[in-house]
Amino acid sequence: EDESEEEPKLKYERLSNGVTEILQKDAASCMTVHEKFLALGTHYGKVYLLDVQGNITQKFDVSPVKINQISLDESGEHMGVCSEDGKVQVFGLYSAEEFHETFDCPIKIVAVHPHFIRSHFKQFVTGGKKLLLYERGWMNRWKPSVLHEGEGNIRNVKWRGHLIAWANNMGVKILDMISKQRITNVPRDDISLRPDMYPCSLCWKDNLTLIIGWGNSVKICSVKERHASEMRDLPNRYVEIVFQFDTEFYISGLAPICDQLVILSYVKEISEKTEVECCARPRLDIVQPLPESCEEISSDALTVRGFQENECRDYHLEYSEGESLFYIISPRDVVVAKERDQDDHIDWLLEKKKYEEALMAAEISQKTIKKHKILDIGLAYINHLVEKGEYDLAARKCQKILGKNTELWEFEVYKFKEIGQLKAISRYLPRRDPVLKPLIYEMVLHEFLESDYEGFATLIKEWPGDLYNNTIIVQAVVDHLKKDPQNRTLLRTLAELYTYDQRYGRALEIYLTLRHKDVFQLIHKHNLFSSIRDKIVLLMDFDSEKAVDMLLDNEDKISIDRVVEELENRPELQHVYLHKLFKRDHHKGQRYHEKQISLYAEYDRPNLLPFLRDSTHCPLEKALEICQQRNFVEETVYLLSRMGNSRSALKMIMEELQDVDKAIEFAKEQDDGELWEDLILYSIDKPPFITGLLNNIGTHVDPILLIHRIKEGMEIPNLRDSLVKILQDYNLQILLREGCKKILVADSLSLLKKMHRTQMKGVLVDEENICESCLSPILPSDASKSFNVVVFHCRHMFHKECLPVSNTVSSVQFCNICSAKHRGPGSAILEMKK
């Protein structure tokens, strides 16, 4: 396999049927192509009309000698034929219209006007020693006129639109039929070649682009309009050679394909046997023209019949513009070349075993391909991968290729079983839409069970339980466990199978035996609380944290009393449960608080004191007894203080703990003068205690009480620092008091000023205001009458006569409403009289 081989651009087939029959008795001399049919001329003077498959549809006996050229108009309804004996015929294929002329020399070329079907374009040209133009004129008579002569025989002619290009012995000319002016002469490059043996090839790419091939030279010419300023006596058009390059071999024909060229080349080579130059197979190349060179795109050597005897002039290349069909004509063969389609591309990829690319190409072009099916390519790809031993990749491709076809899936599974690769395909078997027969999945599971317990367990976990017969698989696992009863993988898998089979009790037993993390998930998911009433200890031993959380979350299913009862013989677990319960709710397990004192004392002393502080149901006497028995000083101190025996608690702190800071802290918390007195009495003969008291007592007790009781001559560590601290604390207190006093005075003054400003403001009295006593409008309806109104700072208003007479000696009046509501007196601020 040649990985570097490039895919050909064209595909080839012989034109058979009638053509084969013709060429067995005769030889092809020329051919022209129309989109509807083909016209083939022979050496025996016959012209055959063929369909695109090569079947003969019509036959014309034109001459007894070689047909040199056939020309068709664009409609395909008129044909021109010339032969070696000088005969020229132009006639309608579907009409009686006909022209005959016989010249005294061989006529090499004939070309009818592309629009010959139209009455005003009844023109054709012939070429022998002269280039003659025939035009039908008055009374349907044909009038000839000489377009060119004197430069040897006319070898080729091509008519496109209003331009005629022809080649003679000297070069190529182009005539503009509108202006009847010859606009260019492209000379022949290699004059050493005989023009009759190496004829010129002409081809119009479009109405303004002519391709010339002669010898081994290619020129691409563009016809352009000349600018008006450059006209003078010159033609109004000119030709520019835009591309020019040489080829390796002699050119027999040219044709355009998109922006590239198809070149038919005549090849000679040296025979290895005789060392004599001989004719080789002709080549058909596709090249990309460049300004001064070309790039070869593809090159194919053609095996045509009788190529060893052919000359350059014996080959012709014709093409059908609409379908990109290229016809290679030789005396004994006609070969059709066409662009490869997607089916051909896929054929080539399959031939080169590039299945991945072939499959991709088929998927992209699935609407246009006719020969191939995606499924067939995919199956061939899978078989190829299996043959190469790439089993995992082959199995992975099954997902994409087989899709939902259950029959193909089952066929492939059995094929993988035959080669012992069931494991490879197991990961990719469909589990939903489609679902295969249960036997398929069971076969795979048995394969794993025999050789790979972990793989078996993975499949059981990943596959839905309804894919296979659960009972059969359970029995197979049980049989294997008889050989290896402690295998944890098999036990775990059996528990999963029991779970799917809804035998939760058995699954739970296995999970607990294995101490498996999924046991709690199983209990929650399937509500197995009734099954674990007698397995609480096992659950707690496995994971006390999760077990307690689960039990507390489901108190309605397993009561607190039942859990405590089950844990009676495992007090350490009982403590864990009750402690978590107390943390969640201080009141739910109150009946067990007395029991918890002992449990905390035994298993969790750090949490005993917080428990005693937070519990309101704990018997203090029982707790005190236990703490005293175990000599738990801190807990005992707390209990004594809580029971009101603060002096005993303080004594225990000083005597048992010998911790002056704790004693001081305790005295601060209790805020009892007698405790401070006891603390001072106890500390008076202990210098370290005195130091502690001096450092902390200043803000609670007058330090003079302590200092006066210190014996003279007693050495007290850091006394000077303690006294300095006392003085600093005292100074700080004085400063704080003074600061507070200043703030208070400033605030009082500010508020007094604000109140004064407020009371000095005027008050609006209008018709909407009423007397708060008689509830009538405060202003009289008749403004001319005199009236007296009293308005208080609180904005309550009264008629003077409505105010009650004050019994006090003071002349200051107060608002009755605000005084009654204890808002503070509102003295009269305004008395209005009129």
FIKOLNU-410773 format. One line per 5 residues: number of its first residue (from 1); for each residue x negated, y, z negated of C-alpha. Coordinates in steps of 0.02 Angstrom, whole numbers. Layout:
NUM = X,Y,Z ~ ...
//
This chain:
1 = 0,0,0 ~ -73,165,56 ~ -21,291,-76 ~ -98,435,22 ~ 1,400,182
6 = 115,543,227 ~ 295,516,277 ~ 324,537,464 ~ 432,682,521 ~ 515,593,667
11 = 588,422,700 ~ 586,334,868 ~ 693,214,967 ~ 696,159,1147 ~ 837,216,1257
16 = 909,48,1305 ~ 1067,-23,1384 ~ 1077,44,1562 ~ 904,122,1555 ~ 825,-47,1524
21 = 914,-117,1675 ~ 861,30,1784 ~ 677,25,1735 ~ 663,-161,1766 ~ 686,-128,1953
26 = 637,54,1969 ~ 526,184,1883 ~ 577,347,1800 ~ 509,503,1882 ~ 602,643,1791
31 = 745,675,1672 ~ 845,821,1609 ~ 951,830,1451 ~ 1120,907,1421 ~ 1211,902,1254
36 = 1345,791,1334 ~ 1242,674,1442 ~ 1072,633,1519 ~ 1019,637,1701 ~ 878,518,1752
41 = 787,524,1920 ~ 686,376,1987 ~ 547,341,2110 ~ 673,257,2227 ~ 773,417,2248
46 = 916,376,2131 ~ 996,492,2002 ~ 1088,413,1856 ~ 1203,500,1733 ~ 1189,417,1561
51 = 1273,438,1394 ~ 1166,466,1240 ~ 1155,277,1211 ~ 1083,250,1385 ~ 1238,179,1467
56 = 1259,220,1653 ~ 1412,328,1685 ~ 1376,382,1865 ~ 1249,347,2003 ~ 1194,455,2152
61 = 1088,395,2299 ~ 999,556,2343 ~ 845,501,2438 ~ 743,347,2480 ~ 590,424,2397
66 = 543,496,2226 ~ 656,621,2139 ~ 544,764,2084 ~ 662,865,1973 ~ 841,877,1912
71 = 918,1039,1850 ~ 1084,1067,1759 ~ 1175,1226,1719 ~ 1228,1260,1539 ~ 1404,1195,1568
76 = 1340,1029,1632 ~ 1457,1038,1782 ~ 1330,1078,1918 ~ 1169,987,1960 ~ 1022,1026,2070
81 = 907,886,2136 ~ 748,892,2239 ~ 645,749,2308 ~ 476,709,2382 ~ 545,704,2561
86 = 594,890,2552 ~ 779,867,2519 ~ 869,986,2402 ~ 1048,960,2343 ~ 1153,1070,2229
91 = 1327,1004,2194 ~ 1469,1003,2069 ~ 1488,847,1966 ~ 1674,876,1950 ~ 1707,978,2108
96 = 1680,967,2295 ~ 1558,1113,2294 ~ 1394,1059,2377 ~ 1235,1126,2458 ~ 1112,1023,2563
101 = 946,1077,2634 ~ 796,982,2698 ~ 624,1063,2702 ~ 472,1014,2801 ~ 369,991,2642
106 = 395,903,2474 ~ 500,1007,2356 ~ 429,990,2181 ~ 552,1092,2082 ~ 730,1154,2081
111 = 820,1261,1950 ~ 1002,1317,1954 ~ 1058,1475,1868 ~ 1105,1437,1685 ~ 1278,1511,1719
116 = 1299,1434,1892 ~ 1481,1394,1853 ~ 1523,1579,1866 ~ 1557,1644,2040 ~ 1437,1792,2032
121 = 1293,1682,1971 ~ 1290,1558,2115 ~ 1100,1555,2123 ~ 961,1427,2119 ~ 775,1422,2156
126 = 668,1290,2241 ~ 482,1270,2243 ~ 365,1190,2366 ~ 236,1300,2449 ~ 351,1448,2416
131 = 468,1498,2276 ~ 636,1526,2361 ~ 792,1602,2284 ~ 959,1548,2359 ~ 1111,1658,2330
136 = 1286,1624,2393 ~ 1349,1774,2485 ~ 1480,1822,2613 ~ 1590,1680,2677 ~ 1510,1561,2552
141 = 1348,1562,2649 ~ 1185,1533,2557 ~ 1053,1664,2586 ~ 871,1620,2544 ~ 740,1747,2492
146 = 555,1722,2451 ~ 510,1766,2273 ~ 327,1711,2282 ~ 204,1624,2398 ~ 21,1609,2439
151 = -49,1533,2279 ~ -25,1349,2313 ~ 118,1233,2272 ~ 248,1281,2143 ~ 226,1150,2005
156 = 357,1194,1875 ~ 499,1317,1847 ~ 611,1359,1699 ~ 760,1478,1707 ~ 826,1557,1548
161 = 950,1700,1547 ~ 886,1833,1667 ~ 706,1770,1667 ~ 626,1642,1781 ~ 455,1569,1736
166 = 358,1464,1861 ~ 185,1390,1875 ~ 77,1373,2031 ~ -105,1329,2057 ~ -164,1497,1990
171 = -58,1521,1834 ~ 112,1562,1763 ~ 224,1704,1822 ~ 384,1775,1748 ~ 516,1864,1853
176 = 652,1979,1786 ~ 806,1940,1890 ~ 891,2104,1844 ~ 754,2218,1908 ~ 687,2086,2030
181 = 513,2128,1962 ~ 375,2009,1916 ~ 324,2061,1741 ~ 171,1953,1704 ~ 41,1833,1766
186 = -38,1715,1638 ~ -192,1639,1723 ~ -239,1455,1706 ~ -379,1429,1578 ~ -465,1271,1641
191 = -474,1283,1831 ~ -576,1123,1839 ~ -421,1016,1807 ~ -320,966,1959 ~ -149,1049,1943
196 = -63,901,2023 ~ -140,778,1896 ~ -126,891,1743 ~ 31,993,1779 ~ 87,1144,1680
201 = 222,1121,1547 ~ 345,1264,1522 ~ 478,1283,1388 ~ 588,1429,1336 ~ 608,1434,1147
206 = 737,1572,1162 ~ 785,1705,1289 ~ 624,1802,1261 ~ 494,1673,1205 ~ 403,1561,1329
211 = 289,1418,1278 ~ 154,1369,1403 ~ 51,1210,1393 ~ -83,1174,1523 ~ -228,1057,1504
216 = -270,1067,1320 ~ -218,1250,1298 ~ -57,1316,1221 ~ 5,1494,1236 ~ 163,1566,1158
221 = 218,1722,1252 ~ 345,1851,1197 ~ 438,1960,1325 ~ 456,2138,1259 ~ 533,2301,1318
226 = 411,2433,1374 ~ 427,2605,1295 ~ 497,2739,1412 ~ 339,2844,1395 ~ 234,2700,1461
231 = 343,2659,1613 ~ 267,2757,1759 ~ 263,2628,1901 ~ 259,2478,1783 ~ 400,2353,1752
236 = 514,2395,1608 ~ 462,2234,1520 ~ 294,2158,1479 ~ 229,1997,1400 ~ 124,1982,1243
241 = 34,1819,1197 ~ 71,1802,1011 ~ -8,1630,983 ~ -146,1542,1077 ~ -239,1383,1029
246 = -318,1227,1103 ~ -269,1047,1069 ~ -375,891,1057 ~ -291,806,1206 ~ -207,850,1371
251 = -30,915,1361 ~ 110,823,1450 ~ 258,913,1372 ~ 313,1044,1246 ~ 469,1077,1142
256 = 512,1191,995 ~ 570,1128,827 ~ 616,1270,708 ~ 460,1377,696 ~ 347,1232,745
261 = 302,1145,907 ~ 320,966,967 ~ 179,922,1087 ~ 171,765,1195 ~ -12,727,1229
266 = -98,616,1355 ~ -245,525,1273 ~ -398,439,1344 ~ -519,334,1243 ~ -673,226,1266
271 = -632,41,1266 ~ -732,-56,1135 ~ -745,-207,1249 ~ -789,-130,1417 ~ -854,39,1355
276 = -756,117,1498 ~ -635,264,1477 ~ -456,204,1483 ~ -281,268,1447 ~ -226,258,1266
281 = -54,271,1190 ~ 19,446,1208 ~ 38,551,1052 ~ 181,656,990 ~ 120,791,871
286 = 211,921,769 ~ 103,1075,743 ~ 123,1242,655 ~ 59,1380,771 ~ -63,1505,697
291 = -129,1661,785 ~ -286,1575,850 ~ -266,1394,796 ~ -135,1271,736 ~ -102,1162,586
296 = -56,981,618 ~ 102,931,524 ~ 120,754,590 ~ 49,645,728 ~ 120,483,796
301 = 47,368,929 ~ 186,300,1041 ~ 186,124,1111 ~ 272,149,1277 ~ 281,14,1410
306 = 139,21,1535 ~ 45,161,1448 ~ -120,85,1508 ~ -77,130,1689 ~ -2,302,1662
311 = -78,470,1702 ~ -46,640,1619 ~ 80,686,1756 ~ 181,528,1723 ~ 240,586,1552
316 = 378,713,1523 ~ 455,785,1365 ~ 636,844,1367 ~ 740,896,1217 ~ 918,931,1164
321 = 924,1097,1074 ~ 1081,1067,972 ~ 1032,899,896 ~ 840,907,884 ~ 824,754,998
326 = 663,733,1097 ~ 652,618,1248 ~ 481,550,1300 ~ 493,493,1481 ~ 365,378,1563
331 = 385,274,1721 ~ 432,114,1628 ~ 507,180,1466 ~ 614,315,1387 ~ 588,342,1201
336 = 701,451,1095 ~ 624,543,946 ~ 736,625,819 ~ 710,712,654 ~ 719,593,509
341 = 875,612,402 ~ 895,576,218 ~ 930,392,252 ~ 765,379,344 ~ 677,469,203
346 = 749,345,78 ~ 699,199,191 ~ 521,261,190 ~ 519,284,2 ~ 586,108,-24
351 = 458,38,96 ~ 322,123,-6 ~ 404,59,-168 ~ 436,236,-228 ~ 601,187,-305
356 = 614,330,-428 ~ 599,458,-289 ~ 718,359,-178 ~ 848,354,-315 ~ 831,541,-345
361 = 845,578,-159 ~ 1001,469,-145 ~ 1083,557,-293 ~ 1048,729,-220 ~ 1114,681,-48
366 = 1249,557,-96 ~ 1379,647,10 ~ 1274,643,169 ~ 1187,474,165 ~ 1275,338,263
371 = 1158,189,258 ~ 1112,179,75 ~ 1208,163,-88 ~ 1142,233,-251 ~ 1186,72,-342
376 = 1089,-37,-221 ~ 935,73,-235 ~ 951,73,-424 ~ 963,-117,-433 ~ 811,-133,-321
381 = 720,-12,-437 ~ 764,-116,-590 ~ 703,-275,-504 ~ 542,-188,-454 ~ 509,-132,-634
386 = 545,-307,-699 ~ 424,-381,-572 ~ 290,-258,-631 ~ 322,-307,-812 ~ 387,-135,-863
391 = 532,-209,-958 ~ 571,-64,-1072 ~ 578,60,-928 ~ 685,-61,-828 ~ 805,-78,-974
396 = 812,110,-998 ~ 854,136,-814 ~ 1000,14,-833 ~ 1095,146,-931 ~ 1091,269,-787
401 = 1105,147,-642 ~ 1233,21,-706 ~ 1345,152,-786 ~ 1513,77,-834 ~ 1502,-80,-725
406 = 1522,-219,-853 ~ 1490,-359,-729 ~ 1323,-287,-678 ~ 1278,-256,-860 ~ 1313,-436,-906
411 = 1218,-498,-753 ~ 1065,-394,-801 ~ 1073,-453,-982 ~ 1068,-635,-927 ~ 924,-593,-811
416 = 828,-516,-957 ~ 868,-671,-1061 ~ 794,-784,-926 ~ 629,-691,-934 ~ 632,-683,-1125
421 = 656,-495,-1136 ~ 825,-477,-1224 ~ 742,-366,-1354 ~ 692,-241,-1221 ~ 870,-214,-1161
426 = 952,-219,-1334 ~ 921,-34,-1370 ~ 1011,19,-1212 ~ 1164,-93,-1212 ~ 1327,7,-1200
431 = 1424,21,-1363 ~ 1573,124,-1308 ~ 1650,140,-1135 ~ 1612,12,-1075 ~ 1604,-127,-1202
436 = 1534,-294,-1146 ~ 1593,-467,-1198 ~ 1558,-507,-1383 ~ 1452,-654,-1326 ~ 1325,-534,-1249
441 = 1297,-441,-1413 ~ 1295,-602,-1514 ~ 1163,-674,-1397 ~ 1052,-521,-1426 ~ 1079,-527,-1615
446 = 1033,-713,-1622 ~ 876,-674,-1523 ~ 823,-545,-1654 ~ 877,-654,-1800 ~ 759,-791,-1741
451 = 607,-680,-1725 ~ 629,-504,-1796 ~ 728,-475,-1957 ~ 693,-288,-1957 ~ 752,-269,-1777
456 = 907,-371,-1820 ~ 944,-258,-1968 ~ 924,-103,-1858 ~ 1048,-168,-1730 ~ 1176,-212,-1865
461 = 1160,-35,-1933 ~ 1173,48,-1762 ~ 1303,-60,-1676 ~ 1488,-44,-1719 ~ 1551,-202,-1802
466 = 1687,-230,-1673 ~ 1561,-269,-1535 ~ 1534,-447,-1596 ~ 1617,-584,-1699 ~ 1569,-533,-1875
471 = 1606,-705,-1949 ~ 1485,-792,-1832 ~ 1345,-669,-1872 ~ 1378,-679,-2060 ~ 1365,-868,-2053
476 = 1203,-857,-1955 ~ 1128,-739,-2085 ~ 1185,-852,-2228 ~ 1101,-999,-2143 ~ 938,-904,-2130
481 = 950,-850,-2312 ~ 954,-1033,-2363 ~ 776,-1043,-2296 ~ 722,-877,-2371 ~ 844,-828,-2511
486 = 742,-679,-2572 ~ 722,-592,-2406 ~ 776,-415,-2444 ~ 803,-367,-2261 ~ 924,-510,-2233
491 = 1013,-475,-2398 ~ 1033,-292,-2355 ~ 1099,-336,-2182 ~ 1219,-464,-2255 ~ 1286,-329,-2372
496 = 1319,-216,-2221 ~ 1409,-358,-2133 ~ 1515,-391,-2288 ~ 1556,-206,-2295 ~ 1619,-204,-2117
501 = 1718,-362,-2154 ~ 1796,-270,-2305 ~ 1723,-394,-2428 ~ 1662,-252,-2535 ~ 1641,-352,-2694
506 = 1510,-464,-2615 ~ 1424,-316,-2534 ~ 1418,-225,-2702 ~ 1338,-375,-2788 ~ 1202,-383,-2657
511 = 1169,-195,-2664 ~ 1156,-199,-2854 ~ 1041,-348,-2846 ~ 932,-256,-2722 ~ 951,-93,-2818
516 = 993,-14,-2651 ~ 1025,172,-2636 ~ 1182,145,-2531 ~ 1274,65,-2678 ~ 1347,232,-2735
521 = 1397,279,-2559 ~ 1484,111,-2541 ~ 1580,136,-2705 ~ 1636,311,-2656 ~ 1678,269,-2476
526 = 1784,118,-2515 ~ 1847,169,-2689 ~ 1772,18,-2776 ~ 1786,88,-2952 ~ 1894,-56,-3010
531 = 1752,-174,-2959 ~ 1618,-85,-3059 ~ 1704,-78,-3229 ~ 1596,-222,-3290 ~ 1441,-167,-3190
536 = 1413,3,-3270 ~ 1254,-54,-3359 ~ 1183,-119,-3193 ~ 1222,46,-3109 ~ 1143,145,-3251
541 = 987,37,-3248 ~ 973,65,-3060 ~ 994,255,-3059 ~ 1063,331,-3218 ~ 1071,507,-3145
546 = 1180,458,-2995 ~ 1280,334,-3098 ~ 1326,463,-3231 ~ 1372,593,-3100 ~ 1484,467,-3013
551 = 1567,411,-3176 ~ 1599,589,-3233 ~ 1667,639,-3062 ~ 1791,496,-3071 ~ 1852,500,-3253
556 = 2028,467,-3192 ~ 1972,298,-3123 ~ 1852,244,-3262 ~ 1890,326,-3429 ~ 1759,399,-3546
561 = 1809,273,-3681 ~ 1782,127,-3559 ~ 1609,189,-3510 ~ 1557,217,-3692 ~ 1620,44,-3736
566 = 1524,-38,-3592 ~ 1365,51,-3647 ~ 1384,7,-3831 ~ 1238,-113,-3827 ~ 1128,8,-3731
571 = 1126,165,-3841 ~ 992,249,-3736 ~ 1107,240,-3583 ~ 1254,289,-3693 ~ 1159,445,-3743
576 = 1122,491,-3561 ~ 1307,478,-3518 ~ 1370,574,-3671 ~ 1237,708,-3652 ~ 1290,741,-3470
581 = 1471,741,-3524 ~ 1434,870,-3660 ~ 1342,980,-3535 ~ 1494,980,-3421 ~ 1624,1008,-3555
586 = 1591,1037,-3743 ~ 1763,973,-3790 ~ 1801,819,-3684 ~ 1695,697,-3784 ~ 1724,778,-3955
591 = 1769,612,-4037 ~ 1592,553,-3997 ~ 1500,707,-4063 ~ 1464,622,-4231 ~ 1390,474,-4138
596 = 1290,591,-4028 ~ 1198,663,-4180 ~ 1113,496,-4207 ~ 1086,471,-4020 ~ 1003,641,-4001
601 = 898,611,-4157 ~ 841,443,-4088 ~ 818,476,-3902 ~ 818,662,-3867 ~ 768,770,-4014
606 = 729,927,-3905 ~ 914,936,-3860 ~ 977,903,-4038 ~ 967,1085,-4096 ~ 1055,1153,-3938
611 = 1189,1019,-3964 ~ 1214,1071,-4147 ~ 1227,1253,-4095 ~ 1352,1223,-3952 ~ 1462,1091,-4032
616 = 1612,1147,-4134 ~ 1667,970,-4173 ~ 1508,907,-4252 ~ 1524,859,-4440 ~ 1392,970,-4521
621 = 1370,862,-4678 ~ 1336,708,-4572 ~ 1217,804,-4463 ~ 1127,877,-4615 ~ 1109,704,-4690
626 = 1031,633,-4533 ~ 914,781,-4509 ~ 856,774,-4690 ~ 828,586,-4677 ~ 720,612,-4523
631 = 640,770,-4594 ~ 696,878,-4447 ~ 655,1047,-4525 ~ 717,1164,-4388 ~ 881,1072,-4369
636 = 901,1065,-4560 ~ 868,1253,-4574 ~ 1001,1287,-4441 ~ 1129,1175,-4526 ~ 1096,1251,-4699
641 = 1117,1428,-4629 ~ 1275,1376,-4536 ~ 1345,1301,-4697 ~ 1310,1466,-4788 ~ 1158,1408,-4886
646 = 1040,1537,-4813 ~ 926,1546,-4965 ~ 891,1359,-4958 ~ 860,1374,-4772 ~ 738,1517,-4799
651 = 652,1420,-4936 ~ 631,1271,-4820 ~ 555,1382,-4687 ~ 429,1454,-4807 ~ 388,1292,-4898
656 = 401,1164,-4759 ~ 354,1262,-4606 ~ 241,1391,-4688 ~ 290,1507,-4545 ~ 307,1688,-4599
661 = 362,1746,-4425 ~ 503,1620,-4421 ~ 552,1667,-4598 ~ 556,1852,-4551 ~ 655,1813,-4394
666 = 778,1711,-4496 ~ 798,1854,-4622 ~ 829,1975,-4477 ~ 963,1863,-4404 ~ 1053,1846,-4572
671 = 1032,2032,-4615 ~ 1052,1995,-4801 ~ 962,2101,-4933 ~ 948,1955,-5055 ~ 858,1853,-4922
676 = 733,1993,-4898 ~ 708,1999,-5087 ~ 676,1810,-5092 ~ 557,1825,-4948 ~ 459,1964,-5033
681 = 452,1868,-5199 ~ 390,1711,-5112 ~ 261,1807,-5011 ~ 193,1921,-5148 ~ 52,1801,-5198
686 = 14,1747,-5020 ~ -93,1875,-4928 ~ -55,1807,-4750 ~ 132,1819,-4787 ~ 109,1997,-4851
691 = 20,2044,-4689 ~ 164,1972,-4588 ~ 293,2065,-4692 ~ 200,2229,-4680 ~ 195,2211,-4489
696 = 381,2174,-4469 ~ 477,2240,-4621 ~ 470,2425,-4583 ~ 630,2434,-4481 ~ 737,2330,-4601
701 = 675,2362,-4779 ~ 585,2507,-4859 ~ 400,2454,-4856 ~ 373,2543,-5026 ~ 468,2401,-5111
706 = 337,2278,-5048 ~ 185,2390,-5072 ~ 227,2427,-5256 ~ 231,2239,-5293 ~ 60,2201,-5222
711 = -60,2163,-5363 ~ -210,2272,-5379 ~ -368,2196,-5315 ~ -277,2072,-5201 ~ -370,2052,-5040
716 = -248,2064,-4894 ~ -312,2029,-4718 ~ -287,2171,-4592 ~ -208,2281,-4726 ~ -270,2442,-4647
721 = -193,2396,-4478 ~ -30,2348,-4561 ~ -19,2513,-4655 ~ -59,2610,-4497 ~ 80,2516,-4409
726 = 203,2558,-4548 ~ 158,2743,-4536 ~ 173,2737,-4347 ~ 343,2653,-4360 ~ 399,2786,-4484
731 = 337,2927,-4371 ~ 426,2846,-4226 ~ 589,2840,-4324 ~ 571,3025,-4372 ~ 538,3072,-4190
736 = 687,2970,-4132 ~ 801,3055,-4258 ~ 741,3228,-4211 ~ 760,3188,-4027 ~ 935,3123,-4054
741 = 980,3277,-4154 ~ 918,3393,-4015 ~ 1016,3296,-3884 ~ 1174,3301,-3992 ~ 1161,3490,-4021
746 = 1128,3523,-3836 ~ 1275,3414,-3782 ~ 1391,3496,-3910 ~ 1343,3670,-3850 ~ 1365,3621,-3667
751 = 1538,3548,-3700 ~ 1589,3700,-3803 ~ 1542,3816,-3661 ~ 1635,3708,-3537 ~ 1791,3708,-3647
756 = 1780,3897,-3666 ~ 1766,3923,-3477 ~ 1914,3808,-3449 ~ 2023,3897,-3578 ~ 1980,4066,-3504
761 = 2053,4021,-3334 ~ 2224,4085,-3284 ~ 2376,3971,-3275 ~ 2500,3976,-3131 ~ 2681,3991,-3186
766 = 2815,3981,-3051 ~ 2995,3925,-3025 ~ 2949,3740,-3023 ~ 2888,3740,-3205 ~ 3013,3699,-3343
771 = 3023,3730,-3530 ~ 2969,3571,-3619 ~ 3100,3600,-3753 ~ 3261,3649,-3662 ~ 3205,3578,-3492
776 = 3273,3730,-3400 ~ 3164,3829,-3275 ~ 3031,3925,-3367 ~ 3065,4084,-3267 ~ 3238,4160,-3270
781 = 3339,4165,-3110 ~ 3362,4353,-3132 ~ 3188,4427,-3129 ~ 3253,4595,-3196 ~ 3294,4522,-3364
786 = 3163,4520,-3502 ~ 3090,4352,-3556 ~ 2953,4281,-3667 ~ 2853,4123,-3617 ~ 2719,4031,-3715
791 = 2591,3926,-3617 ~ 2472,3810,-3709 ~ 2299,3758,-3653 ~ 2368,3585,-3622 ~ 2479,3664,-3487
796 = 2642,3631,-3580 ~ 2759,3782,-3570 ~ 2900,3843,-3686 ~ 3022,3987,-3698 ~ 2972,4090,-3848
801 = 3142,4064,-3926 ~ 3131,3875,-3898 ~ 2974,3853,-4002 ~ 3007,3792,-4179 ~ 2956,3910,-4320
806 = 2788,3858,-4393 ~ 2784,3821,-4581 ~ 2597,3852,-4596 ~ 2520,4012,-4654 ~ 2402,4015,-4503
811 = 2459,4119,-4357 ~ 2390,3991,-4232 ~ 2524,3892,-4144 ~ 2502,3715,-4076 ~ 2589,3618,-3940
816 = 2722,3509,-4021 ~ 2708,3376,-3886 ~ 2519,3354,-3895 ~ 2520,3363,-4086 ~ 2651,3225,-4092
821 = 2547,3115,-3976 ~ 2388,3150,-4077 ~ 2299,3218,-3926 ~ 2230,3361,-4025 ~ 2303,3533,-4048
826 = 2327,3645,-3898 ~ 2332,3823,-3959 ~ 2433,3951,-3866 ~ 2328,4032,-3735 ~ 2453,4149,-3657
831 = 2610,4236,-3708 ~ 2705,4313,-3565 ~ 2829,4451,-3599 ~ 2938,4554,-3489
//
